[in-house]
């Protein structure tokens, strides 16, 4: 599992959706926008968990 920050100006274009439980919220970003998402990552990408 990874954790990273994304520029707010990019995320503001997308709606937050509930996915699963009440506390699970996520941005739904279309595949065609993933290149732009990558360009808007701020700082480092951290590995916070591994599952084997």
C-alpha positions as CSV (number, residue, x, y, z in Angstrom):
1,X,0.0,0.0,0.0
2,X,1.3,3.4,-0.8
3,X,0.7,7.0,0.4
4,X,1.3,10.2,-1.5
5,X,0.1,13.7,-1.7
6,X,-1.5,15.3,-4.8
7,X,-1.8,19.0,-5.7
8,X,-5.2,20.3,-4.5
9,X,-5.7,22.2,-7.7
10,X,-5.7,18.9,-9.6
11,X,-8.0,17.1,-7.2
12,X,-10.5,19.9,-7.1
13,X,-11.6,18.8,-10.5
14,X,-12.9,15.5,-9.3
15,X,-15.7,14.4,-6.9
16,X,-15.1,12.3,-3.8
17,X,-17.1,9.1,-3.7
18,X,-17.9,6.8,-0.8
19,X,-16.4,3.4,-1.6
20,X,-17.5,0.6,0.8
21,X,-17.8,1.7,4.4
22,X,-18.9,5.2,5.5
23,X,-15.3,6.2,6.3
24,X,-13.8,5.1,3.0
25,X,-13.7,8.0,0.7
26,X,-11.8,8.2,-2.6
27,X,-11.4,10.3,-5.7
28,X,-12.5,8.6,-8.9
29,X,-10.0,9.8,-11.5
30,X,-10.6,8.5,-15.0
31,X,-7.8,6.4,-16.6
32,X,-7.2,9.1,-19.3
33,X,-6.2,11.5,-16.5
34,X,-3.6,9.3,-14.8
35,X,-0.7,10.9,-16.6
36,X,-1.7,14.3,-15.3
37,X,-2.3,12.8,-11.8
38,X,1.3,11.5,-11.9
39,X,2.5,15.0,-12.8
40,X,0.7,16.4,-9.8
41,X,2.2,14.1,-7.1
42,X,3.8,16.3,-4.5
43,X,6.8,15.0,-2.6
44,X,7.7,11.3,-2.1
45,X,5.6,8.2,-2.6
46,X,5.8,6.1,0.6
47,X,5.3,2.4,1.0
48,X,3.2,2.1,4.2
49,X,2.3,-1.6,4.1
50,X,3.0,-4.8,2.3
51,X,0.8,-7.9,1.9
52,X,2.2,-11.3,0.9
